[in-house]
Every structure is written in C-alpha cells, then in structure tokens.
Amino acid sequence: MAEAKICGITDARALDAAIDGGARFVGFVVYPKSPRHLSRDKLAALAERARGQVETVVVTVDADEELLAAVAACAGPDWIQLHGSENPGKTAQARQYAQRGLIKAIGVARPEDLAQAAAFEPVADMLMFDAKPPPGGLPGGNALAFDWQILAGRRFGRPWMLSGGLTPANVAEAVSASGAAAVDVSSGVEASAGLKDPLKIAEFLAAARSA
Ligand SMILES: O=C(O)c1ccccc1NCC(=O)[C@H](O)[C@H](O)COP(=O)(O)O
C-alpha cells in the first residue's frame, strides 16, 4: 500500500474526493504561472476545509521569506513543498513556516540526478523525486514520467515520494518498479489543466492503496 498526495487542488469537490478516498496529503500550488495557482483567499478557504482531515501541503517555487510568511499566516500548512531551485540553506530557512515539515522536490531524468538528495537530507523532512521539467516549462505538474527503475533498491536518509506522470492506470506499476512507499499526482487526475476529476482521484487513490 502506498500513501498518496493529490496535488494542485483548486476546488472543494476535488478536496473532498481526496479526503474521502483516503489521501494522506493534499497539495495547494502557490505559483502564479501555474494553472493550479490559488489566490490567498482560495488557499485560506481550502486549507480551512481540509484542516484536521488530511495533511496540507503548500507548493512553492523559489519563494522569498515574505511569501512563505504570507502562506503560513493564511493557510497554516502542515507541510511546505519547495519545488524550485532552492539550495539547502534556503530549504532550512523555510522550515519555520511549516507545522510538520518540508518536502524538497528533486528533478530526475538520469540516475546521477538522485545524488542531489544527499545535500537535502539534513534540512528536508521528506524528498520528492519528480520528472525534470522540460526547458521553459513549469517546474512541476507536467505529466512527465522518468524511468522508475532507477529508484529500485536505492536508500535515502529521509522518506521519499515518487512523482511525475502518474495516473490511475500506471501507479501500481510505478510503485512496483521504484519501491516507493508514497506517490504524488496532479495532471493524471485532471479533466483539464487545473481542474481535478473527482472520479479519477478516487481511482488513483484506490490503485495506490492496493499497490
Ligand atoms: O502542478 C503545478 O502546476 C506545479 C507548478 C509549479 C511547481 C510545482 C507544481 N506541482 C508540483 C507537484 O507536486 C506535482 O504533483 C508534480 O510535479 C507531478 O505533477 P504531474 O506529473 O502532473 O502529476
């Protein structure tokens, strides 16, 4: 059984589907270039609805202290996910804004990319291995997968999550190939960019649970 994070939630129906389906985490993106970006008001409302039912994650990209403080004040997230080119020092500074911990995303295309994990193990509470974004693309949420086999048998000093191009149809194979104990999805449970499909969320969570 793999734990799951449903990322890029933009409405209450999707949030409720994630909670009802047994997600451990829900992700709220604060990055204006993303089709999943949430205004402060919407972020606050969704975080309030989620409180106590599921662990909340606010996803940021190279955020400065002002933005992190604003996010913490309006949403009080359990976790902050750093999805840009934050270095270990910046990652450590962000810790004060999350109630439970930090997730650091690492872009992966080749086995050598996994070596970056070592620098973040002392400062992040969880790692996320996501497909490296295409040139000029968004930092995440691109529906791109990498070769899951490169994670097989690898050990890291922190819990880690597999991400990138996962869907209800491939998540079981991805877990089996990589050995992931936790998985993350965004595009694979959407009807269109930024609009989650509650049925696909339920299917993904059922598939992750039985993986
Ligand atoms: O989802 C976004 O729009 C996004 C934008 C900027 C930075 C990160 C973003 N998403 C982070 C996630 O955790 C996604 O779930 C992850 O990249 C996987 O996305 P997908 O391949 O679409 O499932």
The ligand as a Gaussian input file, in Angstrom:
#p B3LYP/6-31G(d) Opt

LIG

0 1
 O        1.379000      21.405000     -10.506000
 C        1.833000      22.521000     -10.800000
 O        1.216000      23.300000     -11.544000
 C        3.162000      22.940000     -10.259000
 C        3.664000      24.172000     -10.656000
 C        4.874000      24.596000     -10.172000
 C        5.608000      23.812000      -9.311000
 C        5.126000      22.576000      -8.905000
 C        3.902000      22.131000      -9.369000
 N        3.419000      20.887000      -8.995000
 C        4.101000      20.083000      -8.037000
 C        3.601000      18.714000      -7.796000
 O        3.784000      18.208000      -6.693000
 C        3.015000      17.873000      -8.921000
 O        2.098000      16.998000      -8.363000
 C        4.180000      17.084000      -9.545000
 O        5.013000      17.942000     -10.268000
 C        3.652000      15.975000     -10.518000
 O        2.861000      16.527000     -11.496000
 P        2.214000      15.574000     -12.627000
 O        3.316000      14.989000     -13.418000
 O        1.358000      16.487000     -13.403000
 O        1.412000      14.529000     -11.906000

